[in-house]
Amino acid sequence: MPLRHITQVSGKAVPVPGADMDTDRIIPSRFLKCITFDELAGKMFWDERFDQSGRPAGHPIDSPSHAGAALIFGGENFGCGSSREHAPQAIRRSGIQGIVAESFAEIFFGNSTGIGLPCAAASHEDLAAAMKLTEEHPELIWTLDLERMQLRSALAAFPISMPEEPREALIRGRWDAIADLMNTAEAVEALSARQPMPRAR
């Protein structure tokens, strides 16, 4: 099974400001009854994007100037709340390929990197500057570079951070646990063969 090395993500960005963006806001609970994660495409931030009548509420995600964004710029404690894996799945399947925020809830971070959705942290000041530039120049292309640990565009560059183990997994293409297991089938079989057989009682 081929490995997908994720060293950088480039594209337009969309600011989704505010602290404590919990998973229920990212994907409301009524969408959790989906049969496959593919059904979550386009559903992220649904209740913030539309009112109870289904009319658009003017969320940045739906702004024509941010159409096709590959990156989300978020605030502190992004992905807090319940541990639902549907939250990063909804984001990833809606076309977002990376998130830069002040900090991330631990389980959300793990669920995200486990599906190839890199989450990098930046300072409050740097993110505020990046959001301002994105609002003034929505066509600006940003690059989330996991090798140089940098968020950059033609107008600015900011340092980012990420724990080393998930960063290495993304760069080396070892973030997909199932693919990793399938690619090491011989080693798994060899280990299994060395294990003692259980004794009948």
Accessible surface in RSA format (square Angstrom, percent):
REM  Atomic radii and reference values for relative SASA: ProtOr
REM  Chains: A
REM  Algorithm: Lee & Richards
REM  Probe-radius: 1.40
REM  Slices: 20
REM RES _ NUM      All-atoms   Total-Side   Main-Chain    Non-polar    All polar
REM                ABS   REL    ABS   REL    ABS   REL    ABS   REL    ABS   REL
RES MET A   1   121.62  63.0  70.87  46.9  50.75 120.8  78.22  66.5  43.40  57.5
RES PRO A   2   127.62  93.0 102.51  93.4  25.11  91.3 114.37  94.4  13.25  82.3
RES LEU A   3    71.86  40.0  46.73  33.4  25.13  63.2  48.56  34.1  23.30  62.7
RES ARG A   4   115.06  48.3 109.07  55.6   5.99  14.3  66.50  90.9  48.55  29.4
RES HIS A   5   106.11  58.0  81.86  56.9  24.25  62.0  58.26  60.0  47.85  55.7
RES ILE A   6     9.40   5.4   6.88   5.1   2.52   6.1   9.40   6.8   0.00   0.0
RES THR A   7    40.93  29.1  39.40  39.9   1.53   3.6  17.48  23.5  23.46  35.5
RES GLN A   8    83.83  46.9  64.77  47.3  19.06  45.4  17.44  37.1  66.39  50.4
RES VAL A   9     8.98   5.9   6.10   5.5   2.88   6.9   8.98   7.8   0.00   0.0
RES SER A  10    56.35  47.6  33.14  44.2  23.21  53.5  28.33  60.3  28.02  39.2
RES GLY A  11    12.34  15.2   0.00   N/A  12.34  15.2  12.34  33.9   0.00   0.0
RES LYS A  12    47.91  23.4  46.09  28.3   1.82   4.3  25.47  22.9  22.45  23.9
RES ALA A  13     0.17   0.2   0.00   0.0   0.17   0.4   0.00   0.0   0.17   0.4
RES VAL A  14     1.33   0.9   1.33   1.2   0.00   0.0   1.33   1.2   0.00   0.0
RES PRO A  15     3.40   2.5   3.40   3.1   0.00   0.0   3.40   2.8   0.00   0.0
RES VAL A  16     3.45   2.3   2.95   2.7   0.50   1.2   3.13   2.7   0.32   0.9
RES PRO A  17    77.94  56.8  65.37  59.6  12.57  45.7  65.92  54.4  12.02  74.7
RES GLY A  18    41.34  51.0   0.00   N/A  41.34  51.0  34.32  94.2   7.02  15.7
RES ALA A  19    55.54  51.1  34.65  53.5  20.90  47.5  34.65  48.8  20.90  55.4
RES ASP A  20    74.37  52.1  71.16  70.8   3.22   7.6  21.54  50.7  52.83  52.7
RES MET A  21     2.91   1.5   2.90   1.9   0.01   0.0   2.90   2.5   0.01   0.0
RES ASP A  22    38.94  27.3  38.94  38.8   0.00   0.0   9.27  21.8  29.67  29.6
RES THR A  23     2.25   1.6   2.25   2.3   0.00   0.0   1.64   2.2   0.61   0.9
RES ASP A  24    71.52  50.1  68.23  67.9   3.29   7.8  21.77  51.2  49.75  49.6
RES ARG A  25    84.66  35.5  81.31  41.4   3.35   8.0  36.20  49.5  48.46  29.4
RES ILE A  26     0.00   0.0   0.00   0.0   0.00   0.0   0.00   0.0   0.00   0.0
RES ILE A  27     0.00   0.0   0.00   0.0   0.00   0.0   0.00   0.0   0.00   0.0
RES PRO A  28     5.35   3.9   5.35   4.9   0.00   0.0   5.35   4.4   0.00   0.0
RES SER A  29    66.70  56.4  57.27  76.4   9.43  21.7  24.13  51.4  42.57  59.6
RES ARG A  30   122.74  51.5 108.88  55.5  13.86  33.0  73.30 100.2  49.44  30.0
RES PHE A  31    37.20  18.6  32.73  20.3   4.47  11.6  35.88  21.8   1.32   3.8
RES LEU A  32    53.30  29.7  39.58  28.3  13.72  34.5  39.58  27.8  13.72  36.9
RES LYS A  33   175.76  85.7 149.42  91.7  26.34  62.7 103.96  93.6  71.80  76.5
RES CYS A  34    27.75  21.0   6.41   7.1  21.34  50.2   9.89  25.1  17.86  19.3
RES ILE A  35   152.71  86.9 124.82  93.0  27.89  67.2 127.19  91.6  25.51  69.2
RES THR A  36    70.32  50.0  64.16  65.0   6.16  14.7  64.02  86.0   6.30   9.5
RES PHE A  37    53.37  26.7  49.29  30.5   4.07  10.6  49.29  29.9   4.07  11.7
RES ASP A  38    93.32  65.4  82.91  82.5  10.41  24.6  28.18  66.3  65.14  65.0
RES GLU A  39    85.32  49.0  68.58  51.9  16.74  39.9  43.96  85.0  41.36  33.8
RES LEU A  40     1.36   0.8   1.36   1.0   0.00   0.0   1.36   1.0   0.00   0.0
RES ALA A  41    48.07  44.2  35.46  54.7  12.61  28.7  36.19  51.0  11.88  31.5
RES GLY A  42    34.60  42.7   0.00   N/A  34.60  42.7  31.05  85.2   3.55   7.9
RES LYS A  43    56.95  27.8  56.95  34.9   0.00   0.0  24.29  21.9  32.66  34.8
RES MET A  44     9.07   4.7   9.07   6.0   0.00   0.0   9.07   7.7   0.00   0.0
RES PHE A  45     0.00   0.0   0.00   0.0   0.00   0.0   0.00   0.0   0.00   0.0
RES TRP A  46    77.84  31.2  77.84  37.7   0.00   0.0  61.37  32.7  16.47  26.7
RES ASP A  47    75.30  52.7  54.34  54.1  20.96  49.6  27.38  64.4  47.92  47.8
RES GLU A  48    53.49  30.7  37.02  28.0  16.47  39.2  22.57  43.7  30.91  25.2
RES ARG A  49    23.20   9.7  23.19  11.8   0.01   0.0   0.00   0.0  23.20  14.1
RES PHE A  50    39.68  19.8  32.18  19.9   7.49  19.5  32.18  19.5   7.49  21.4
RES ASP A  51    59.90  42.0  43.35  43.1  16.55  39.1  38.93  91.6  20.97  20.9
RES GLN A  52   195.65 109.4 152.69 111.6  42.96 102.3  64.22 136.7 131.43  99.7
RES SER A  53    78.62  66.4  40.25  53.7  38.37  88.4  21.37  45.5  57.24  80.2
RES GLY A  54    47.67  58.8   0.00   N/A  47.67  58.8  28.43  78.0  19.25  43.1
RES ARG A  55   149.64  62.8 148.07  75.5   1.57   3.7  63.79  87.2  85.85  52.0
RES PRO A  56   101.59  74.0  79.50  72.5  22.09  80.3  79.50  65.6  22.09 137.3
RES ALA A  57    64.01  58.9  25.12  38.8  38.89  88.5  36.15  50.9  27.86  73.8
RES GLY A  58    68.22  84.1   0.00   N/A  68.22  84.1  38.25 105.0  29.97  67.1
RES HIS A  59    19.35  10.6  12.47   8.7   6.88  17.6  13.92  14.3   5.43   6.3
RES PRO A  60    44.84  32.7  39.70  36.2   5.13  18.7  44.84  37.0   0.00   0.0
RES ILE A  61    28.60  16.3  15.24  11.4  13.36  32.2  15.88  11.4  12.72  34.5
RES ASP A  62    55.86  39.1  29.75  29.6  26.11  61.7  24.67  58.1  31.19  31.1
RES SER A  63    35.00  29.6  28.37  37.9   6.63  15.3  21.01  44.8  13.99  19.6
RES PRO A  64   120.17  87.6 102.56  93.5  17.61  64.0 108.92  89.9  11.25  69.9
RES SER A  65    47.99  40.6  33.13  44.2  14.86  34.2  36.12  76.9  11.87  16.6
RES HIS A  66    16.91   9.2  13.74   9.6   3.17   8.1   1.16   1.2  15.75  18.3
RES ALA A  67    60.65  55.8  47.77  73.7  12.88  29.3  54.43  76.7   6.22  16.5
RES GLY A  68    76.56  94.4   0.00   N/A  76.56  94.4  42.01 115.3  34.55  77.4
RES ALA A  69    11.56  10.6   3.26   5.0   8.31  18.9   3.26   4.6   8.31  22.0
RES ALA A  70     5.90   5.4   5.48   8.5   0.42   0.9   5.90   8.3   0.00   0.0
RES LEU A  71     0.00   0.0   0.00   0.0   0.00   0.0   0.00   0.0   0.00   0.0
RES ILE A  72     0.00   0.0   0.00   0.0   0.00   0.0   0.00   0.0   0.00   0.0
RES PHE A  73     0.00   0.0   0.00   0.0   0.00   0.0   0.00   0.0   0.00   0.0
RES GLY A  74     0.43   0.5   0.00   N/A   0.43   0.5   0.00   0.0   0.43   1.0
RES GLY A  75     5.41   6.7   0.00   N/A   5.41   6.7   5.26  14.4   0.15   0.3
RES GLU A  76    94.06  54.0  93.26  70.6   0.80   1.9  14.17  27.4  79.90  65.2
RES ASN A  77    51.38  35.4  50.90  49.2   0.48   1.2  10.38  25.0  41.00  39.6
RES PHE A  78     0.76   0.4   0.34   0.2   0.42   1.1   0.76   0.5   0.00   0.0
RES GLY A  79     2.37   2.9   0.00   N/A   2.37   2.9   0.00   0.0   2.37   5.3
RES CYS A  80    20.44  15.5  19.39  21.6   1.06   2.5  11.08  28.1   9.37  10.1
RES GLY A  81    64.20  79.2   0.00   N/A  64.20  79.2  29.92  82.1  34.27  76.8
RES SER A  82    57.50  48.6  37.14  49.6  20.36  46.9  48.18 102.6   9.32  13.1
RES SER A  83    64.12  54.2  50.34  67.2  13.78  31.8  16.26  34.6  47.86  67.1
RES ARG A  84    44.02  18.5  30.51  15.6  13.51  32.2  18.85  25.8  25.16  15.3
RES GLU A  85    89.26  51.2  87.08  65.9   2.18   5.2  17.18  33.2  72.07  58.8
RES HIS A  86    34.13  18.7  34.13  23.7   0.00   0.0  25.77  26.6   8.36   9.7
RES ALA A  87     0.00   0.0   0.00   0.0   0.00   0.0   0.00   0.0   0.00   0.0
RES PRO A  88     0.66   0.5   0.66   0.6   0.00   0.0   0.66   0.5   0.00   0.0
RES GLN A  89    14.50   8.1  14.50  10.6   0.00   0.0   0.77   1.6  13.74  10.4
RES ALA A  90     0.00   0.0   0.00   0.0   0.00   0.0   0.00   0.0   0.00   0.0
RES ILE A  91     0.00   0.0   0.00   0.0   0.00   0.0   0.00   0.0   0.00   0.0
RES ARG A  92    60.36  25.3  56.60  28.9   3.76   9.0  13.68  18.7  46.68  28.3
RES ARG A  93    96.35  40.5  73.77  37.6  22.58  53.8  21.96  30.0  74.39  45.1
RES SER A  94    33.68  28.5   2.27   3.0  31.41  72.4   8.44  18.0  25.25  35.4
RES GLY A  95    38.87  47.9   0.00   N/A  38.87  47.9  32.76  89.9   6.11  13.7
RES ILE A  96     4.40   2.5   4.40   3.3   0.00   0.0   4.40   3.2   0.00   0.0
RES GLN A  97    75.57  42.3  74.52  54.5   1.05   2.5   7.43  15.8  68.14  51.7
RES GLY A  98     0.00   0.0   0.00   N/A   0.00   0.0   0.00   0.0   0.00   0.0
RES ILE A  99     0.00   0.0   0.00   0.0   0.00   0.0   0.00   0.0   0.00   0.0
RES VAL A 100     0.00   0.0   0.00   0.0   0.00   0.0   0.00   0.0   0.00   0.0
RES ALA A 101     0.00   0.0   0.00   0.0   0.00   0.0   0.00   0.0   0.00   0.0
RES GLU A 102    49.45  28.4  34.88  26.4  14.57  34.7   6.02  11.6  43.43  35.5
RES SER A 103    41.92  35.4  39.57  52.8   2.35   5.4  37.26  79.3   4.66   6.5
RES PHE A 104    33.45  16.7   8.00   5.0  25.45  66.2   8.00   4.9  25.45  72.8
RES ALA A 105    18.50  17.0  14.00  21.6   4.49  10.2  18.50  26.0   0.00   0.0
RES GLU A 106   153.11  87.9 138.17 104.5  14.94  35.6  56.04 108.4  97.06  79.2
RES ILE A 107   100.36  57.1  93.85  69.9   6.51  15.7  98.88  71.2   1.48   4.0
RES PHE A 108     4.68   2.3   0.80   0.5   3.89  10.1   3.26   2.0   1.43   4.1
RES PHE A 109    29.75  14.9  29.75  18.4   0.00   0.0  29.75  18.0   0.00   0.0
RES GLY A 110    39.77  49.0   0.00   N/A  39.77  49.0  30.85  84.7   8.92  20.0
RES ASN A 111    42.43  29.3  33.71  32.6   8.72  21.0   7.26  17.5  35.17  34.0
RES SER A 112     0.00   0.0   0.00   0.0   0.00   0.0   0.00   0.0   0.00   0.0
RES THR A 113    12.35   8.8  11.67  11.8   0.69   1.6   3.72   5.0   8.63  13.0
RES GLY A 114    36.67  45.2   0.00   N/A  36.67  45.2  22.83  62.7  13.83  31.0
RES ILE A 115    42.76  24.3  33.12  24.7   9.64  23.2  35.81  25.8   6.95  18.9
RES GLY A 116     2.30   2.8   0.00   N/A   2.30   2.8   0.00   0.0   2.30   5.1
RES LEU A 117     0.00   0.0   0.00   0.0   0.00   0.0   0.00   0.0   0.00   0.0
RES PRO A 118     0.02   0.0   0.02   0.0   0.00   0.0   0.02   0.0   0.00   0.0
RES CYS A 119     1.00   0.8   0.00   0.0   1.00   2.3   0.00   0.0   1.00   1.1
RES ALA A 120     0.00   0.0   0.00   0.0   0.00   0.0   0.00   0.0   0.00   0.0
RES ALA A 121    23.98  22.1  22.49  34.7   1.49   3.4  22.56  31.8   1.42   3.8
RES ALA A 122     9.50   8.7   0.69   1.1   8.81  20.0   7.62  10.7   1.88   5.0
RES SER A 123    53.06  44.8  37.52  50.1  15.54  35.8  44.97  95.8   8.09  11.3
RES HIS A 124   109.91  60.1 104.13  72.4   5.78  14.8  73.74  76.0  36.17  42.1
RES GLU A 125   122.20  70.2 113.47  85.8   8.73  20.8  64.77 125.3  57.43  46.9
RES ASP A 126    32.45  22.7  31.91  31.8   0.54   1.3   0.86   2.0  31.59  31.5
RES LEU A 127     3.88   2.2   3.37   2.4   0.51   1.3   3.88   2.7   0.00   0.0
RES ALA A 128    50.65  46.6  39.34  60.7  11.31  25.7  45.03  63.4   5.62  14.9
RES ALA A 129    39.54  36.4  32.04  49.4   7.50  17.1  38.51  54.2   1.03   2.7
RES ALA A 130     0.21   0.2   0.21   0.3   0.00   0.0   0.21   0.3   0.00   0.0
RES MET A 131    24.90  12.9  24.90  16.5   0.00   0.0  12.45  10.6  12.44  16.5
RES LYS A 132   121.49  59.3 119.99  73.6   1.49   3.6  90.76  81.7  30.72  32.7
RES LEU A 133    35.29  19.7  35.29  25.2   0.00   0.0  35.29  24.8   0.00   0.0
RES THR A 134     1.37   1.0   1.37   1.4   0.00   0.0   1.37   1.8   0.00   0.0
RES GLU A 135   110.28  63.3  85.64  64.8  24.64  58.7  32.04  62.0  78.24  63.9
RES GLU A 136    91.97  52.8  62.55  47.3  29.42  70.0  39.92  77.2  52.05  42.5
RES HIS A 137    67.01  36.6  66.37  46.1   0.64   1.6  40.41  41.6  26.60  31.0
RES PRO A 138    30.88  22.5  30.37  27.7   0.52   1.9  30.37  25.1   0.52   3.2
RES GLU A 139   113.58  65.2 104.42  79.0   9.16  21.8  67.79 131.1  45.79  37.4
RES LEU A 140    18.04  10.0  14.67  10.5   3.37   8.5  17.22  12.1   0.82   2.2
RES ILE A 141    95.09  54.1  86.38  64.4   8.71  21.0  86.38  62.2   8.71  23.6
RES TRP A 142     0.00   0.0   0.00   0.0   0.00   0.0   0.00   0.0   0.00   0.0
RES THR A 143    18.46  13.1  18.45  18.7   0.01   0.0   0.94   1.3  17.52  26.5
RES LEU A 144     0.10   0.1   0.08   0.1   0.02   0.0   0.08   0.1   0.02   0.0
RES ASP A 145     4.27   3.0   4.27   4.3   0.00   0.0   0.00   0.0   4.27   4.3
RES LEU A 146     0.55   0.3   0.55   0.4   0.00   0.0   0.55   0.4   0.00   0.0
RES GLU A 147    99.83  57.3  81.62  61.8  18.21  43.3  20.89  40.4  78.93  64.4
RES ARG A 148   172.80  72.6 145.33  74.1  27.47  65.4  43.75  59.8 129.05  78.2
RES MET A 149    39.95  20.7  34.78  23.0   5.17  12.3  34.78  29.6   5.17   6.8
RES GLN A 150    49.62  27.7  49.62  36.3   0.00   0.0   3.22   6.9  46.40  35.2
RES LEU A 151     1.08   0.6   1.08   0.8   0.00   0.0   1.08   0.8   0.00   0.0
RES ARG A 152    60.09  25.2  59.66  30.4   0.43   1.0  25.00  34.2  35.10  21.3
RES SER A 153    21.30  18.0   0.00   0.0  21.30  49.1   6.89  14.7  14.41  20.2
RES ALA A 154    98.73  90.8  54.03  83.4  44.70 101.7  66.06  93.0  32.67  86.5
RES LEU A 155    96.46  53.7  63.21  45.2  33.25  83.6  68.60  48.2  27.86  75.0
RES ALA A 156    26.11  24.0  11.89  18.3  14.23  32.4  24.67  34.7   1.44   3.8
RES ALA A 157    57.12  52.5  30.56  47.2  26.55  60.4  30.78  43.3  26.34  69.8
RES PHE A 158    23.08  11.5  22.12  13.7   0.96   2.5  23.06  14.0   0.01   0.0
RES PRO A 159    95.91  69.9  89.91  82.0   6.00  21.8  92.22  76.1   3.69  22.9
RES ILE A 160    14.86   8.5   0.00   0.0  14.86  35.8   3.50   2.5  11.36  30.8
RES SER A 161    65.00  54.9  61.80  82.5   3.20   7.4  44.15  94.0  20.85  29.2
RES MET A 162    19.04   9.9   0.00   0.0  19.04  45.3   4.80   4.1  14.24  18.9
RES PRO A 163    81.83  59.6  68.62  62.5  13.21  48.0  81.12  67.0   0.70   4.4
RES GLU A 164    99.07  56.9  91.22  69.0   7.85  18.7  61.93 119.8  37.14  30.3
RES GLU A 165   146.79  84.3 136.71 103.4  10.08  24.0  54.82 106.0  91.97  75.1
RES PRO A 166    25.68  18.7  20.87  19.0   4.81  17.5  25.57  21.1   0.11   0.7
RES ARG A 167    35.66  15.0  35.66  18.2   0.00   0.0   3.06   4.2  32.60  19.8
RES GLU A 168    62.85  36.1  62.85  47.5   0.00   0.0  25.45  49.2  37.39  30.5
RES ALA A 169    24.82  22.8  21.49  33.2   3.33   7.6  24.28  34.2   0.54   1.4
RES LEU A 170     0.14   0.1   0.14   0.1   0.00   0.0   0.14   0.1   0.00   0.0
RES ILE A 171    28.65  16.3  26.01  19.4   2.64   6.4  26.01  18.7   2.64   7.2
RES ARG A 172   126.26  53.0 120.68  61.5   5.57  13.3  33.26  45.5  93.00  56.4
RES GLY A 173     3.05   3.8   0.00   N/A   3.05   3.8   0.00   0.0   3.05   6.8
RES ARG A 174    93.07  39.1  80.22  40.9  12.85  30.6  19.63  26.8  73.44  44.5
RES TRP A 175    38.23  15.3  25.70  12.4  12.52  29.4  28.93  15.4   9.29  15.1
RES ASP A 176    42.22  29.6  41.35  41.2   0.88   2.1   7.76  18.3  34.46  34.4
RES ALA A 177    80.22  73.8  65.46 101.0  14.76  33.6  71.62 100.9   8.59  22.8
RES ILE A 178   124.46  70.8 122.98  91.6   1.48   3.6 124.27  89.5   0.19   0.5
RES ALA A 179     5.33   4.9   5.33   8.2   0.00   0.0   5.33   7.5   0.00   0.0
RES ASP A 180    32.51  22.8  31.70  31.6   0.81   1.9   4.56  10.7  27.95  27.9
RES LEU A 181   109.38  60.9 104.43  74.7   4.95  12.4 107.12  75.2   2.26   6.1
RES MET A 182   117.98  61.1  97.17  64.3  20.82  49.6  91.09  77.4  26.89  35.6
RES ASN A 183    60.24  41.5  25.41  24.6  34.83  83.9  23.70  57.0  36.54  35.3
RES THR A 184    52.20  37.1  46.99  47.6   5.21  12.4  45.51  61.1   6.69  10.1
RES ALA A 185    46.68  42.9  42.50  65.6   4.18   9.5  45.01  63.4   1.66   4.4
RES GLU A 186   149.45  85.8 142.75 108.0   6.70  16.0  57.81 111.8  91.64  74.8
RES ALA A 187    64.35  59.2  50.52  78.0  13.83  31.5  58.06  81.8   6.29  16.7
RES VAL A 188    65.49  43.1  63.07  57.1   2.42   5.8  64.77  56.3   0.71   1.9
RES GLU A 189   118.34  67.9 111.87  84.6   6.46  15.4  43.08  83.3  75.26  61.4
RES ALA A 190    47.61  43.8  37.93  58.5   9.67  22.0  46.20  65.1   1.41   3.7
RES LEU A 191    93.02  51.8  92.99  66.5   0.03   0.1  92.99  65.3   0.03   0.1
RES SER A 192    72.53  61.3  59.44  79.3  13.09  30.2  25.17  53.6  47.36  66.4
RES ALA A 193    88.18  81.1  49.05  75.7  39.12  89.0  61.56  86.7  26.62  70.5
RES ARG A 194   167.43  70.3 135.29  69.0  32.14  76.5  73.19 100.0  94.25  57.1
RES GLN A 195    92.79  51.9  83.02  60.7   9.78  23.3  36.29  77.3  56.50  42.9
RES PRO A 196   120.16  87.6  94.48  86.1  25.67  93.3 106.15  87.6  14.01  87.1
RES MET A 197   163.36  84.6 146.36  96.9  17.00  40.5 115.55  98.2  47.82  63.3
RES PRO A 198   120.65  87.9  90.66  82.6  29.99 109.0 102.58  84.7  18.06 112.3
RES ARG A 199   225.96  94.9 199.53 101.7  26.43  62.9  75.05 102.6 150.91  91.5
RES ALA A 200   107.02  98.4  66.36 102.4  40.66  92.5  76.50 107.7  30.51  80.8
RES ARG A 201   284.11 119.3 204.52 104.3  79.58 189.5 110.09 150.5 174.01 105.5
END  Absolute sums over single chains surface
CHAIN  1 A    10910.3       8631.9       2278.4       6266.9       4643.4
END  Absolute sums over all chains
TOTAL         10910.3       8631.9       2278.4       6266.9       4643.4
